[in-house]
Structures are given as C-alpha cells and as structure tokens.
C-alpha cells in the first residue's frame, strides 16, 4: 500500500522561509511525477508546483513562481518544497500527491507576524 508522509511546516513571519518534505513508501517513487497543492480556509484547493519523475521538468503556479522551489531526491524517495519570501496569503494546508492517487496527510503553513 502506497503512502506519503509529510513533514515540515509551521509558523513563520512574512519574508521567512520553510521547507516541506514528503517521503514516499510502498510504490515506485522513481516512476511518479509529484505535485504540491494547498488549501486555505474557505478556499478551493490550489495547485502549487509539479515535478516530473526524473526531476528534469518543474512547473509552478504564478502565485509562487520565483519564491518556491520543488525538488526531489529519488534515492531517498522524497520530494521537497522550499518556500522563500513567504507571504500571509501563502497560509494554507499543503499536500503532496503522487499522480493524484496517493496523498500526504497535509501540513499546516502559517505566515503571520
């Protein structure tokens, strides 16, 4: 049974940085593209970033482009989301997913002074 286990997140001041991690178990991580989504209170889920199985191609939502970086370490079966220059509007629960089939448990990110 496949599983994604997230870590990282928390409370940070505006302008700060956080890194989210998402560790995969029980499926072939190296064959799977990976994606981060987020959902703010009262809002629909929003796509944040994606990375292909080899890591060769990354794509980002306009709202995070230039501030967030998605990466992966296939040897560790882990995908990361480095978030810099955080803004209050980045506050949300962040989820990783493998092909929208396996989902992480979600991680709260709160950006506030």
C-alpha positions as CSV (number, residue, x, y, z in Angstrom):
1,X,0.0,0.0,0.0
2,X,1.5,3.3,-1.1
3,X,1.9,6.1,1.4
4,X,3.2,9.7,1.5
5,X,4.3,11.1,4.9
6,X,4.8,14.8,5.1
7,X,7.0,16.8,7.5
8,X,8.0,20.4,7.9
9,X,5.7,23.4,8.0
10,X,4.7,25.6,11.0
11,X,4.5,29.3,11.8
12,X,6.8,31.8,10.1
13,X,7.0,35.6,9.8
14,X,6.4,37.3,6.5
15,X,9.5,37.1,4.4
16,X,10.7,33.9,6.1
17,X,11.4,30.5,4.7
18,X,10.2,27.0,5.3
19,X,10.9,23.6,3.7
20,X,8.3,20.9,3.4
21,X,9.2,17.2,2.8
22,X,7.1,14.4,1.5
23,X,8.5,10.8,1.9
24,X,7.1,8.0,-0.3
25,X,6.7,4.4,0.7
26,X,5.2,1.3,-0.9
27,X,5.2,2.4,-4.6
28,X,7.7,3.1,-7.3
29,X,8.5,6.7,-6.5
30,X,11.0,7.0,-9.3
31,X,8.3,6.4,-11.9
32,X,5.9,9.0,-10.5
33,X,5.6,12.7,-11.1
34,X,4.9,14.6,-7.9
35,X,2.8,17.6,-7.1
36,X,2.2,20.0,-4.2
37,X,-1.2,21.5,-3.6
38,X,-2.5,23.9,-0.9
39,X,-5.9,24.8,0.5
40,X,-6.6,27.9,2.5
41,X,-9.6,28.2,4.8
42,X,-12.7,28.7,2.9
43,X,-11.0,28.4,-0.5
44,X,-10.7,25.7,-3.1
45,X,-7.6,23.5,-3.4
46,X,-4.9,25.2,-5.4
47,X,-2.1,23.7,-7.5
48,X,1.3,24.9,-6.4
49,X,4.0,23.1,-8.2
50,X,4.9,19.8,-10.0
51,X,8.0,17.9,-10.9
52,X,8.5,15.1,-13.3
53,X,9.7,11.6,-12.3
54,X,13.4,12.4,-13.1
55,X,13.2,16.0,-11.8
56,X,14.1,17.3,-15.2
57,X,11.0,19.5,-15.5
58,X,9.3,21.6,-12.9
59,X,6.3,23.9,-13.2
60,X,4.9,26.5,-10.8
61,X,1.7,28.4,-10.2
62,X,2.2,32.1,-11.0
63,X,1.5,33.0,-7.4
64,X,4.6,31.2,-6.2
65,X,6.9,31.4,-9.1
66,X,10.3,32.8,-8.2
67,X,9.7,32.1,-4.5
68,X,9.1,28.4,-4.2
69,X,11.2,25.5,-5.5
70,X,10.1,21.9,-5.9
71,X,12.8,19.3,-5.9
72,X,13.2,15.5,-5.4
73,X,15.7,13.0,-4.2
74,X,14.9,9.7,-5.8
75,X,17.5,7.9,-3.7
76,X,15.5,8.9,-0.6
77,X,12.1,8.7,-2.3
78,X,11.4,12.2,-1.1
79,X,10.0,15.4,-2.7
80,X,10.6,18.8,-1.2
81,X,9.0,22.2,-1.4
82,X,11.4,25.1,-0.5
83,X,9.3,28.2,0.2
84,X,11.1,31.5,0.4
85,X,9.8,35.1,0.8
86,X,6.7,33.8,2.4
87,X,3.6,36.0,2.4
88,X,0.4,35.9,4.6
89,X,-1.5,34.7,1.6
90,X,0.6,31.5,1.5
91,X,-1.1,30.4,4.7
92,X,-2.7,27.1,3.9
93,X,-2.6,23.3,4.5
94,X,-0.1,21.9,2.0
95,X,-0.5,18.5,0.5
96,X,1.9,16.4,-1.7
97,X,0.5,13.9,-4.1
98,X,1.8,11.2,-6.5
99,X,-0.3,11.4,-9.7
100,X,-3.3,12.4,-7.6
101,X,-3.5,8.8,-6.4
102,X,-1.5,8.8,-3.2
103,X,-1.8,11.8,-0.9
104,X,0.1,13.1,2.1
105,X,-1.6,13.9,5.3
106,X,-1.3,17.6,4.9
107,X,1.0,20.1,6.7
108,X,-0.1,23.5,8.1
109,X,1.9,26.5,7.0
110,X,1.0,29.8,8.7
111,X,2.6,33.1,7.7
112,X,2.0,35.8,10.3
113,X,3.7,38.4,12.3
